[in-house]
Amino acid sequence: MSDYFIMKGKVLPPASASSLKSADIAPDTLHPIALPDGKTAIVLRHGNDVTAYLAQCPHMGGDLTQAKYCSKDNTIRCFWHGYHYDAGSGEFTHNPNIEPMQLLRTASPCFDSDKKVAYRLQKLEVIIEDDCVRVDYAKGKL
Amino acid sequence: MKHRFCVLYGMDCTLGEAVAAYLDAEHYAYLHQEHICTHEALHAEGNKIVIRQTWKLLGFTVGNECTAEYQVPGRFLQYNFKPYPHWLPSIYHLIKPYTDLNYYPDPTGTHTVSELWIELDMPFFLWPLRGWLEKKLRKLKIDKDQEDMDMIARRHELFGRGNMASYFSRNQFMLHKQAFMAYFNR
């Protein structure tokens, strides 16, 4: 028992930068940006569009600063469960776990296998001023 | 020849959260992607599920199939390990593991104890490697649980300790969900 320890989880600190230089936003990459209330958003440039979302997966709360962006189908994929969200609208598009777990996904009193989930990333308004990009959570919340 | 050892530590979460993280199989191939590429259910009967897991090793996709059994509230057994694909030489042709994981509340009520017993049934010529294998398996268990704890800690921060509402949701898939709900959603 001498080497007994209590494992504690590590949570990433919120983003520190509250604005990003427009030129620093590399395309097809998720950039963390601080919100005024201490939360974090992700900013994405795809083509000419710059979009921002609250960095929290609506499924289980995964930190989307660790998510992956897939330019092939323009989706943001959560790091925790791999759920896909359309990067333009924030709408949930696909759960990649359905097929491998199909055998077990039968309806029961506590699981509705046919229920369409309506998860959606929380989209925030992007403000571009003087070549600086910021996201005002309080004013820009859509 | 059988080598048996225990991996024992506490997890800073409730029993329900530790069990929910284990039964939430949809995260295995994503949160634990460094260790697992795919996790697939092949057969199910009662509290037993035959699963196949794969991972990458030297460019090959390798893995295993085993029977995974859940005993309410927090006991998980894994046995009948077979290599996958069967034709590819694998450690599972030589070693037959048996694992018995038990989560239970610490008597102080502050955390959950994770007690994993691993038994490796191996041929005599692998006996000298038992220490190395034990070290590798200890590290694998701790690394995966640390990833789970990071997820649980963030959920504590967002939703509060012990909040499992999203696991109880009807659209959330979990292994053995009815048995889990019957015990933890009372």
Contacts between the chains, C-beta under 8 A, distances in Angstrom:
chain1	res1	chain2	res2	distance
A	1	B	8	7.6
A	4	B	8	6.3
A	4	B	9	6.1
A	4	B	10	7.0
A	5	B	9	5.2
A	5	B	10	7.0
A	6	B	9	7.0
A	6	B	10	4.0
A	6	B	11	7.3
A	6	B	12	5.6
A	6	B	111	5.5
A	7	B	9	5.8
A	7	B	10	6.7
A	7	B	11	5.2
A	7	B	12	6.4
A	7	B	114	7.9
A	7	B	142	7.6
A	7	B	145	6.1
A	7	B	146	6.3
A	7	B	149	5.2
A	8	B	12	4.6
A	8	B	149	6.6
A	8	B	153	6.8
A	9	B	12	6.7
A	9	B	13	8.0
A	9	B	146	7.7
A	9	B	149	3.8
A	9	B	150	4.6
A	9	B	151	7.2
A	9	B	152	5.4
A	9	B	153	2.5
A	9	B	154	7.0
A	9	B	156	7.5
A	10	B	146	8.0
A	10	B	149	7.9
A	10	B	150	5.3
A	10	B	153	6.7
A	11	B	150	7.1
A	11	B	153	5.1
A	11	B	154	5.1
A	11	B	157	5.7
A	56	B	158	7.1
A	59	B	166	7.5
A	60	B	151	7.8
A	60	B	155	7.1
A	60	B	166	5.6
A	61	B	154	6.3
A	61	B	155	5.5
A	61	B	158	4.6
A	61	B	159	6.7
A	61	B	166	7.6
A	62	B	151	7.5
A	62	B	154	7.6
A	63	B	154	6.1
A	78	B	30	7.4
A	79	B	30	6.4
A	79	B	31	6.8
A	80	B	27	5.4
A	80	B	30	6.0
A	80	B	31	5.2
A	80	B	151	6.1
A	81	B	24	8.0
A	81	B	26	4.7
A	81	B	27	5.0
A	81	B	30	5.6
A	81	B	31	7.6
A	82	B	26	7.6
A	82	B	29	6.9
A	82	B	30	4.1
A	95	B	26	7.5
A	97	B	25	7.6
A	97	B	26	4.1
A	97	B	29	7.6
A	97	B	173	7.2
A	100	B	29	7.8
A	100	B	38	6.3
A	100	B	39	6.3
A	100	B	40	4.1
A	100	B	41	6.9
A	101	B	25	6.4
A	101	B	26	7.1
A	101	B	40	7.5
A	101	B	41	5.5
A	101	B	173	6.4
A	102	B	41	7.8
A	103	B	41	4.6
A	103	B	42	7.2
A	103	B	43	7.3
A	103	B	44	6.0
A	104	B	41	4.9
A	104	B	44	5.7
A	104	B	49	7.0
A	104	B	173	7.6
A	104	B	175	6.7
A	105	B	173	6.1
A	108	B	177	6.7
A	108	B	178	5.4
A	109	B	178	6.9
A	110	B	168	7.5
A	110	B	170	6.5
A	110	B	177	5.3
A	110	B	178	5.7
A	110	B	181	4.7
A	111	B	170	6.3
A	111	B	171	7.9
A	111	B	172	7.6
A	111	B	173	6.4
A	111	B	174	7.7
A	111	B	177	5.3
A	111	B	178	7.9
A	112	B	170	4.5
A	112	B	171	6.1
A	115	B	170	6.3
A	115	B	171	4.6
A	117	B	171	5.0
